[in-house]
Amino acid sequence: MIPVTRLNGSPMWLNSLLIEMIEETPDTYVTLTTGKRIIVLEKADQLNKLIHEYNKSIGTLTGTIKVQHMEELS
């Protein structure tokens, strides 16, 4: 889980494994695999760092990189 801040300033924890897409337009929209969209105060690059750190801490970063690399070779 990663900490994020809603537009109203309230903090929440988001399951980063459910994040499908992050957009900045200029607000930051996080789209989950469930289809739900959340607007947060953090910028996309901040979220990417948080997701990267979280994935590394639980050991899923290596698997993600390998899958991406395999897809790029196809």
Distance bins in CASP14 RR format, pairs under 12 A and 6 or more apart:
PFRMAT RR
TARGET T0000
AUTHOR 0000-0000-0000
RMODE 2
METHOD distances of the structure
MODEL  1
1 11 0 0 0 0 0 1 0 0 0 0 0
1 12 0 0 0 0 1 0 0 0 0 0 0
1 13 1 0 1 0 0 0 0 0 0 0 0
1 14 1 0 0 1 0 0 0 0 0 0 0
1 15 1 0 1 0 0 0 0 0 0 0 0
1 16 1 0 0 1 0 0 0 0 0 0 0
1 17 0 0 0 0 1 0 0 0 0 0 0
1 18 0 0 0 0 0 1 0 0 0 0 0
1 19 0 0 0 0 0 1 0 0 0 0 0
1 50 0 0 0 0 1 0 0 0 0 0 0
1 51 0 0 0 0 0 1 0 0 0 0 0
1 53 0 0 0 0 0 1 0 0 0 0 0
1 54 1 0 0 1 0 0 0 0 0 0 0
1 55 0 0 0 0 0 1 0 0 0 0 0
1 57 0 0 0 0 0 1 0 0 0 0 0
1 58 0 0 0 0 1 0 0 0 0 0 0
2 11 0 0 0 0 0 1 0 0 0 0 0
2 12 0 0 0 0 1 0 0 0 0 0 0
2 13 1 0 0 1 0 0 0 0 0 0 0
2 14 1 0 1 0 0 0 0 0 0 0 0
2 15 0 0 0 0 1 0 0 0 0 0 0
2 16 1 0 1 0 0 0 0 0 0 0 0
2 17 0 0 0 0 0 1 0 0 0 0 0
2 18 0 0 0 0 0 1 0 0 0 0 0
2 19 0 0 0 0 1 0 0 0 0 0 0
2 22 0 0 0 0 0 1 0 0 0 0 0
2 30 0 0 0 0 1 0 0 0 0 0 0
2 38 0 0 0 0 0 1 0 0 0 0 0
2 40 0 0 0 0 0 1 0 0 0 0 0
2 42 0 0 0 0 1 0 0 0 0 0 0
2 46 0 0 0 0 1 0 0 0 0 0 0
2 47 1 0 0 1 0 0 0 0 0 0 0
2 48 0 0 0 0 0 1 0 0 0 0 0
2 49 0 0 0 0 1 0 0 0 0 0 0
2 50 1 0 1 0 0 0 0 0 0 0 0
2 51 1 0 0 1 0 0 0 0 0 0 0
2 52 0 0 0 0 0 1 0 0 0 0 0
2 53 0 0 0 0 1 0 0 0 0 0 0
2 54 1 0 1 0 0 0 0 0 0 0 0
2 55 0 0 0 0 1 0 0 0 0 0 0
2 57 0 0 0 0 0 1 0 0 0 0 0
2 58 0 0 0 0 0 1 0 0 0 0 0
3 9 0 0 0 0 0 1 0 0 0 0 0
3 10 0 0 0 0 0 1 0 0 0 0 0
3 11 1 0 0 1 0 0 0 0 0 0 0
3 12 1 0 0 1 0 0 0 0 0 0 0
3 13 1 0 1 0 0 0 0 0 0 0 0
3 14 1 0 0 1 0 0 0 0 0 0 0
3 15 0 0 0 0 0 1 0 0 0 0 0
3 16 0 0 0 0 0 1 0 0 0 0 0
3 40 0 0 0 0 1 0 0 0 0 0 0
3 41 0 0 0 0 0 1 0 0 0 0 0
3 42 0 0 0 0 1 0 0 0 0 0 0
3 46 0 0 0 0 0 1 0 0 0 0 0
3 47 0 0 0 0 0 1 0 0 0 0 0
3 50 1 0 0 1 0 0 0 0 0 0 0
3 51 0 0 0 0 0 1 0 0 0 0 0
3 53 0 0 0 0 0 1 0 0 0 0 0
3 54 0 0 0 0 1 0 0 0 0 0 0
4 10 0 0 0 0 1 0 0 0 0 0 0
4 11 1 0 0 1 0 0 0 0 0 0 0
4 12 1 0 1 0 0 0 0 0 0 0 0
4 13 1 0 0 1 0 0 0 0 0 0 0
4 14 1 0 1 0 0 0 0 0 0 0 0
4 15 0 0 0 0 0 1 0 0 0 0 0
4 16 0 0 0 0 1 0 0 0 0 0 0
4 19 0 0 0 0 0 1 0 0 0 0 0
4 22 0 0 0 0 0 1 0 0 0 0 0
4 28 0 0 0 0 1 0 0 0 0 0 0
4 29 0 0 0 0 0 1 0 0 0 0 0
4 30 1 0 0 1 0 0 0 0 0 0 0
4 32 0 0 0 0 0 1 0 0 0 0 0
4 38 1 0 0 1 0 0 0 0 0 0 0
4 39 0 0 0 0 1 0 0 0 0 0 0
4 40 1 0 1 0 0 0 0 0 0 0 0
4 41 1 0 0 1 0 0 0 0 0 0 0
4 42 1 0 1 0 0 0 0 0 0 0 0
4 43 0 0 0 0 0 1 0 0 0 0 0
4 44 0 0 0 0 0 1 0 0 0 0 0
4 46 0 0 0 0 1 0 0 0 0 0 0
4 47 1 0 0 1 0 0 0 0 0 0 0
4 50 1 0 0 1 0 0 0 0 0 0 0
4 51 0 0 0 0 0 1 0 0 0 0 0
4 54 0 0 0 0 0 1 0 0 0 0 0
5 11 1 0 1 0 0 0 0 0 0 0 0
5 12 1 0 0 1 0 0 0 0 0 0 0
5 13 0 0 0 0 0 1 0 0 0 0 0
5 14 0 0 0 0 0 1 0 0 0 0 0
5 28 0 0 0 0 0 1 0 0 0 0 0
5 30 0 0 0 0 0 1 0 0 0 0 0
5 38 0 0 0 0 0 1 0 0 0 0 0
5 39 0 0 0 0 0 1 0 0 0 0 0
5 40 1 0 1 0 0 0 0 0 0 0 0
5 41 1 0 1 0 0 0 0 0 0 0 0
5 42 1 0 0 1 0 0 0 0 0 0 0
5 43 0 0 0 0 0 1 0 0 0 0 0
5 46 0 0 0 0 0 1 0 0 0 0 0
5 47 0 0 0 0 0 1 0 0 0 0 0
5 50 0 0 0 0 0 1 0 0 0 0 0
6 12 1 0 0 1 0 0 0 0 0 0 0
6 13 0 0 0 0 0 1 0 0 0 0 0
6 14 0 0 0 0 0 1 0 0 0 0 0
6 27 0 0 0 0 0 1 0 0 0 0 0
6 28 0 0 0 0 0 1 0 0 0 0 0
6 30 0 0 0 0 0 1 0 0 0 0 0
6 38 1 0 0 1 0 0 0 0 0 0 0
6 39 1 0 0 1 0 0 0 0 0 0 0
6 40 1 0 0 1 0 0 0 0 0 0 0
6 41 1 0 0 1 0 0 0 0 0 0 0
6 42 0 0 0 0 0 1 0 0 0 0 0
7 27 1 0 0 1 0 0 0 0 0 0 0
7 28 0 0 0 0 1 0 0 0 0 0 0
7 29 0 0 0 0 0 1 0 0 0 0 0
7 30 0 0 0 0 0 1 0 0 0 0 0
7 38 0 0 0 0 1 0 0 0 0 0 0
7 39 1 0 1 0 0 0 0 0 0 0 0
7 40 1 0 0 1 0 0 0 0 0 0 0
7 41 1 0 0 1 0 0 0 0 0 0 0
7 42 0 0 0 0 0 1 0 0 0 0 0
8 38 0 0 0 0 0 1 0 0 0 0 0
8 39 0 0 0 0 1 0 0 0 0 0 0
8 40 0 0 0 0 0 1 0 0 0 0 0
8 41 0 0 0 0 1 0 0 0 0 0 0
9 39 0 0 0 0 0 1 0 0 0 0 0
9 40 0 0 0 0 1 0 0 0 0 0 0
9 41 1 0 0 1 0 0 0 0 0 0 0
9 42 0 0 0 0 0 1 0 0 0 0 0
10 38 0 0 0 0 0 1 0 0 0 0 0
10 40 0 0 0 0 0 1 0 0 0 0 0
10 41 0 0 0 0 0 1 0 0 0 0 0
11 40 0 0 0 0 0 1 0 0 0 0 0
11 41 0 0 0 0 1 0 0 0 0 0 0
11 42 0 0 0 0 0 1 0 0 0 0 0
12 30 0 0 0 0 0 1 0 0 0 0 0
12 38 0 0 0 0 1 0 0 0 0 0 0
12 39 0 0 0 0 0 1 0 0 0 0 0
12 40 0 0 0 0 1 0 0 0 0 0 0
12 41 0 0 0 0 0 1 0 0 0 0 0
12 42 0 0 0 0 0 1 0 0 0 0 0
13 38 0 0 0 0 0 1 0 0 0 0 0
13 40 0 0 0 0 0 1 0 0 0 0 0
13 50 0 0 0 0 0 1 0 0 0 0 0
13 54 0 0 0 0 0 1 0 0 0 0 0
14 22 0 0 0 0 0 1 0 0 0 0 0
14 28 0 0 0 0 0 1 0 0 0 0 0
14 30 1 0 0 1 0 0 0 0 0 0 0
14 31 0 0 0 0 0 1 0 0 0 0 0
14 32 0 0 0 0 1 0 0 0 0 0 0
14 34 0 0 0 0 0 1 0 0 0 0 0
14 36 0 0 0 0 0 1 0 0 0 0 0
14 38 1 0 0 1 0 0 0 0 0 0 0
14 39 0 0 0 0 0 1 0 0 0 0 0
14 40 0 0 0 0 1 0 0 0 0 0 0
14 42 0 0 0 0 0 1 0 0 0 0 0
14 47 0 0 0 0 1 0 0 0 0 0 0
14 50 0 0 0 0 1 0 0 0 0 0 0
14 51 0 0 0 0 1 0 0 0 0 0 0
14 54 0 0 0 0 1 0 0 0 0 0 0
15 30 0 0 0 0 0 1 0 0 0 0 0
15 32 0 0 0 0 1 0 0 0 0 0 0
15 33 0 0 0 0 1 0 0 0 0 0 0
15 34 0 0 0 0 0 1 0 0 0 0 0
15 36 0 0 0 0 0 1 0 0 0 0 0
15 38 0 0 0 0 0 1 0 0 0 0 0
15 51 0 0 0 0 0 1 0 0 0 0 0
15 54 0 0 0 0 1 0 0 0 0 0 0
15 55 0 0 0 0 0 1 0 0 0 0 0
15 58 0 0 0 0 0 1 0 0 0 0 0
16 22 0 0 0 0 0 1 0 0 0 0 0
16 30 0 0 0 0 1 0 0 0 0 0 0
16 32 0 0 0 0 1 0 0 0 0 0 0
16 33 0 0 0 0 0 1 0 0 0 0 0
16 47 0 0 0 0 1 0 0 0 0 0 0
16 48 0 0 0 0 0 1 0 0 0 0 0
16 49 0 0 0 0 0 1 0 0 0 0 0
16 50 1 0 0 1 0 0 0 0 0 0 0
16 51 1 0 1 0 0 0 0 0 0 0 0
16 52 0 0 0 0 1 0 0 0 0 0 0
16 53 0 0 0 0 1 0 0 0 0 0 0
16 54 1 0 1 0 0 0 0 0 0 0 0
16 55 1 0 0 1 0 0 0 0 0 0 0
16 56 0 0 0 0 0 1 0 0 0 0 0
16 57 0 0 0 0 0 1 0 0 0 0 0
16 58 0 0 0 0 1 0 0 0 0 0 0
16 60 0 0 0 0 1 0 0 0 0 0 0
16 61 0 0 0 0 0 1 0 0 0 0 0
16 64 0 0 0 0 0 1 0 0 0 0 0
17 32 0 0 0 0 1 0 0 0 0 0 0
17 33 0 0 0 0 1 0 0 0 0 0 0
17 34 0 0 0 0 0 1 0 0 0 0 0
17 51 0 0 0 0 1 0 0 0 0 0 0
17 54 0 0 0 0 1 0 0 0 0 0 0
17 55 0 0 0 0 1 0 0 0 0 0 0
17 58 0 0 0 0 1 0 0 0 0 0 0
17 59 0 0 0 0 0 1 0 0 0 0 0
17 60 1 0 0 1 0 0 0 0 0 0 0
17 61 0 0 0 0 0 1 0 0 0 0 0
17 64 0 0 0 0 0 1 0 0 0 0 0
18 30 0 0 0 0 1 0 0 0 0 0 0
18 31 0 0 0 0 1 0 0 0 0 0 0
18 32 1 0 1 0 0 0 0 0 0 0 0
18 33 1 0 1 0 0 0 0 0 0 0 0
18 34 1 0 0 1 0 0 0 0 0 0 0
18 35 0 0 0 0 1 0 0 0 0 0 0
18 36 0 0 0 0 1 0 0 0 0 0 0
18 38 0 0 0 0 0 1 0 0 0 0 0
18 51 0 0 0 0 0 1 0 0 0 0 0
19 28 0 0 0 0 0 1 0 0 0 0 0
19 29 0 0 0 0 0 1 0 0 0 0 0
19 30 1 0 1 0 0 0 0 0 0 0 0
19 31 1 0 0 1 0 0 0 0 0 0 0
19 32 1 0 0 1 0 0 0 0 0 0 0
19 33 1 0 0 1 0 0 0 0 0 0 0
19 34 0 0 0 0 0 1 0 0 0 0 0
19 35 0 0 0 0 0 1 0 0 0 0 0
19 36 0 0 0 0 0 1 0 0 0 0 0
19 37 0 0 0 0 0 1 0 0 0 0 0
19 38 0 0 0 0 1 0 0 0 0 0 0
19 40 0 0 0 0 0 1 0 0 0 0 0
19 44 0 0 0 0 0 1 0 0 0 0 0
19 47 1 0 0 1 0 0 0 0 0 0 0
19 48 0 0 0 0 1 0 0 0 0 0 0
19 50 0 0 0 0 0 1 0 0 0 0 0
19 51 1 0 0 1 0 0 0 0 0 0 0
19 52 0 0 0 0 0 1 0 0 0 0 0
19 54 0 0 0 0 0 1 0 0 0 0 0
19 55 0 0 0 0 0 1 0 0 0 0 0
19 64 0 0 0 0 0 1 0 0 0 0 0
20 29 0 0 0 0 0 1 0 0 0 0 0
20 30 0 0 0 0 1 0 0 0 0 0 0
20 31 1 0 1 0 0 0 0 0 0 0 0
20 32 1 0 0 1 0 0 0 0 0 0 0
20 33 1 0 1 0 0 0 0 0 0 0 0
20 34 0 0 0 0 1 0 0 0 0 0 0
20 35 1 0 0 1 0 0 0 0 0 0 0
20 36 0 0 0 0 1 0 0 0 0 0 0
20 37 0 0 0 0 1 0 0 0 0 0 0
20 38 0 0 0 0 0 1 0 0 0 0 0
20 51 0 0 0 0 0 1 0 0 0 0 0
21 28 0 0 0 0 0 1 0 0 0 0 0
21 29 0 0 0 0 1 0 0 0 0 0 0
21 30 1 0 0 1 0 0 0 0 0 0 0
21 31 1 0 1 0 0 0 0 0 0 0 0
21 32 0 0 0 0 1 0 0 0 0 0 0
21 33 0 0 0 0 1 0 0 0 0 0 0
21 35 0 0 0 0 1 0 0 0 0 0 0
21 36 0 0 0 0 0 1 0 0 0 0 0
21 37 0 0 0 0 1 0 0 0 0 0 0
21 38 0 0 0 0 0 1 0 0 0 0 0
21 44 0 0 0 0 1 0 0 0 0 0 0
21 47 0 0 0 0 0 1 0 0 0 0 0
21 48 0 0 0 0 0 1 0 0 0 0 0
21 51 0 0 0 0 0 1 0 0 0 0 0
22 28 1 0 0 1 0 0 0 0 0 0 0
22 29 1 0 0 1 0 0 0 0 0 0 0
22 30 1 0 1 0 0 0 0 0 0 0 0
22 31 1 0 0 1 0 0 0 0 0 0 0
22 32 0 0 0 0 0 1 0 0 0 0 0
22 37 0 0 0 0 0 1 0 0 0 0 0
22 38 0 0 0 0 0 1 0 0 0 0 0
22 39 0 0 0 0 0 1 0 0 0 0 0
22 40 0 0 0 0 1 0 0 0 0 0 0
22 42 0 0 0 0 1 0 0 0 0 0 0
22 43 0 0 0 0 1 0 0 0 0 0 0
22 44 1 0 1 0 0 0 0 0 0 0 0
22 45 0 0 0 0 1 0 0 0 0 0 0
22 46 0 0 0 0 1 0 0 0 0 0 0
22 47 1 0 1 0 0 0 0 0 0 0 0
22 48 1 0 0 1 0 0 0 0 0 0 0
22 49 0 0 0 0 0 1 0 0 0 0 0
22 50 0 0 0 0 0 1 0 0 0 0 0
22 51 0 0 0 0 1 0 0 0 0 0 0
23 29 1 0 1 0 0 0 0 0 0 0 0
23 30 0 0 0 0 1 0 0 0 0 0 0
23 31 1 0 0 1 0 0 0 0 0 0 0
23 37 0 0 0 0 1 0 0 0 0 0 0
23 38 0 0 0 0 0 1 0 0 0 0 0
23 39 0 0 0 0 0 1 0 0 0 0 0
23 40 0 0 0 0 0 1 0 0 0 0 0
23 43 0 0 0 0 0 1 0 0 0 0 0
23 44 1 0 0 1 0 0 0 0 0 0 0
23 47 0 0 0 0 0 1 0 0 0 0 0
24 30 0 0 0 0 0 1 0 0 0 0 0
24 39 0 0 0 0 0 1 0 0 0 0 0
24 40 0 0 0 0 0 1 0 0 0 0 0
24 41 0 0 0 0 0 1 0 0 0 0 0
24 42 0 0 0 0 1 0 0 0 0 0 0
24 43 1 0 0 1 0 0 0 0 0 0 0
24 44 1 0 1 0 0 0 0 0 0 0 0
24 45 0 0 0 0 1 0 0 0 0 0 0
24 46 0 0 0 0 0 1 0 0 0 0 0
24 47 0 0 0 0 1 0 0 0 0 0 0
24 48 0 0 0 0 0 1 0 0 0 0 0
25 31 0 0 0 0 0 1 0 0 0 0 0
25 37 0 0 0 0 0 1 0 0 0 0 0
25 39 0 0 0 0 0 1 0 0 0 0 0
25 43 0 0 0 0 0 1 0 0 0 0 0
25 44 0 0 0 0 0 1 0 0 0 0 0
26 39 0 0 0 0 0 1 0 0 0 0 0
26 41 0 0 0 0 0 1 0 0 0 0 0
26 43 0 0 0 0 1 0 0 0 0 0 0
26 44 0 0 0 0 0 1 0 0 0 0 0
27 37 0 0 0 0 0 1 0 0 0 0 0
27 38 0 0 0 0 0 1 0 0 0 0 0
27 39 1 0 1 0 0 0 0 0 0 0 0
27 40 0 0 0 0 1 0 0 0 0 0 0
27 41 0 0 0 0 1 0 0 0 0 0 0
27 42 0 0 0 0 0 1 0 0 0 0 0
27 43 0 0 0 0 0 1 0 0 0 0 0
27 44 0 0 0 0 0 1 0 0 0 0 0
28 37 0 0 0 0 0 1 0 0 0 0 0
28 38 0 0 0 0 1 0 0 0 0 0 0
28 39 1 0 0 1 0 0 0 0 0 0 0
28 40 1 0 1 0 0 0 0 0 0 0 0
28 41 1 0 0 1 0 0 0 0 0 0 0
28 42 1 0 0 1 0 0 0 0 0 0 0
28 43 1 0 1 0 0 0 0 0 0 0 0
28 44 1 0 1 0 0 0 0 0 0 0 0
28 45 0 0 0 0 1 0 0 0 0 0 0
28 46 0 0 0 0 1 0 0 0 0 0 0
28 47 1 0 0 1 0 0 0 0 0 0 0
28 48 0 0 0 0 0 1 0 0 0 0 0
28 50 0 0 0 0 0 1 0 0 0 0 0
29 35 0 0 0 0 0 1 0 0 0 0 0
29 36 0 0 0 0 0 1 0 0 0 0 0
29 37 1 0 1 0 0 0 0 0 0 0 0
29 38 1 0 0 1 0 0 0 0 0 0 0
29 39 1 0 1 0 0 0 0 0 0 0 0
29 40 0 0 0 0 1 0 0 0 0 0 0
29 41 0 0 0 0 0 1 0 0 0 0 0
29 42 0 0 0 0 0 1 0 0 0 0 0
29 43 0 0 0 0 0 1 0 0 0 0 0
29 44 0 0 0 0 1 0 0 0 0 0 0
29 47 0 0 0 0 0 1 0 0 0 0 0
30 36 0 0 0 0 1 0 0 0 0 0 0
30 37 1 0 0 1 0 0 0 0 0 0 0
30 38 1 0 1 0 0 0 0 0 0 0 0
30 39 1 0 0 1 0 0 0 0 0 0 0
30 40 1 0 1 0 0 0 0 0 0 0 0
30 41 0 0 0 0 0 1 0 0 0 0 0
30 42 0 0 0 0 1 0 0 0 0 0 0
30 43 0 0 0 0 0 1 0 0 0 0 0
30 44 0 0 0 0 1 0 0 0 0 0 0
30 46 0 0 0 0 0 1 0 0 0 0 0
30 47 1 0 0 1 0 0 0 0 0 0 0
30 48 0 0 0 0 0 1 0 0 0 0 0
30 50 0 0 0 0 0 1 0 0 0 0 0
30 51 0 0 0 0 0 1 0 0 0 0 0
31 37 1 0 1 0 0 0 0 0 0 0 0
31 38 0 0 0 0 1 0 0 0 0 0 0
31 39 0 0 0 0 0 1 0 0 0 0 0
31 40 0 0 0 0 0 1 0 0 0 0 0
31 44 0 0 0 0 0 1 0 0 0 0 0
31 47 0 0 0 0 0 1 0 0 0 0 0
32 38 1 0 0 1 0 0 0 0 0 0 0
32 40 0 0 0 0 0 1 0 0 0 0 0
38 47 0 0 0 0 0 1 0 0 0 0 0
40 46 0 0 0 0 1 0 0 0 0 0 0
40 47 1 0 0 1 0 0 0 0 0 0 0
40 50 0 0 0 0 0 1 0 0 0 0 0
41 47 0 0 0 0 0 1 0 0 0 0 0
42 48 0 0 0 0 1 0 0 0 0 0 0
42 49 0 0 0 0 1 0 0 0 0 0 0
42 50 1 0 0 1 0 0 0 0 0 0 0
42 51 0 0 0 0 0 1 0 0 0 0 0
43 49 0 0 0 0 1 0 0 0 0 0 0
43 50 0 0 0 0 0 1 0 0 0 0 0
44 50 0 0 0 0 0 1 0 0 0 0 0
44 51 0 0 0 0 0 1 0 0 0 0 0
45 51 0 0 0 0 0 1 0 0 0 0 0
45 52 0 0 0 0 0 1 0 0 0 0 0
46 52 0 0 0 0 0 1 0 0 0 0 0
46 53 0 0 0 0 0 1 0 0 0 0 0
47 53 0 0 0 0 0 1 0 0 0 0 0
47 54 0 0 0 0 0 1 0 0 0 0 0
48 54 0 0 0 0 0 1 0 0 0 0 0
48 55 0 0 0 0 0 1 0 0 0 0 0
49 55 0 0 0 0 0 1 0 0 0 0 0
49 56 0 0 0 0 0 1 0 0 0 0 0
50 56 0 0 0 0 0 1 0 0 0 0 0
50 57 0 0 0 0 0 1 0 0 0 0 0
51 57 0 0 0 0 0 1 0 0 0 0 0
51 58 0 0 0 0 0 1 0 0 0 0 0
51 60 0 0 0 0 0 1 0 0 0 0 0
51 61 0 0 0 0 1 0 0 0 0 0 0
51 64 0 0 0 0 1 0 0 0 0 0 0
52 58 0 0 0 0 0 1 0 0 0 0 0
52 59 0 0 0 0 0 1 0 0 0 0 0
52 60 0 0 0 0 0 1 0 0 0 0 0
52 61 1 0 0 1 0 0 0 0 0 0 0
52 62 0 0 0 0 0 1 0 0 0 0 0
52 64 0 0 0 0 1 0 0 0 0 0 0
52 65 0 0 0 0 0 1 0 0 0 0 0
53 59 0 0 0 0 0 1 0 0 0 0 0
53 60 0 0 0 0 0 1 0 0 0 0 0
53 61 0 0 0 0 1 0 0 0 0 0 0
54 60 0 0 0 0 1 0 0 0 0 0 0
54 61 0 0 0 0 1 0 0 0 0 0 0
54 64 0 0 0 0 0 1 0 0 0 0 0
55 61 1 0 1 0 0 0 0 0 0 0 0
55 62 0 0 0 0 1 0 0 0 0 0 0
55 63 0 0 0 0 1 0 0 0 0 0 0
55 64 1 0 0 1 0 0 0 0 0 0 0
55 65 0 0 0 0 1 0 0 0 0 0 0
55 67 0 0 0 0 0 1 0 0 0 0 0
55 68 0 0 0 0 0 1 0 0 0 0 0
56 62 0 0 0 0 1 0 0 0 0 0 0
56 63 0 0 0 0 0 1 0 0 0 0 0
56 64 0 0 0 0 1 0 0 0 0 0 0
56 65 0 0 0 0 0 1 0 0 0 0 0
58 64 0 0 0 0 0 1 0 0 0 0 0
59 65 0 0 0 0 0 1 0 0 0 0 0
59 66 0 0 0 0 0 1 0 0 0 0 0
60 66 0 0 0 0 0 1 0 0 0 0 0
60 67 0 0 0 0 0 1 0 0 0 0 0
61 67 0 0 0 0 0 1 0 0 0 0 0
61 68 0 0 0 0 0 1 0 0 0 0 0
62 68 0 0 0 0 0 1 0 0 0 0 0
62 69 0 0 0 0 0 1 0 0 0 0 0
63 69 0 0 0 0 1 0 0 0 0 0 0
63 70 0 0 0 0 1 0 0 0 0 0 0
64 70 0 0 0 0 0 1 0 0 0 0 0
64 71 0 0 0 0 0 1 0 0 0 0 0
65 71 0 0 0 0 0 1 0 0 0 0 0
65 72 0 0 0 0 0 1 0 0 0 0 0
66 72 0 0 0 0 0 1 0 0 0 0 0
66 73 0 0 0 0 0 1 0 0 0 0 0
67 73 0 0 0 0 0 1 0 0 0 0 0
67 74 0 0 0 0 0 1 0 0 0 0 0
68 74 0 0 0 0 0 1 0 0 0 0 0
END
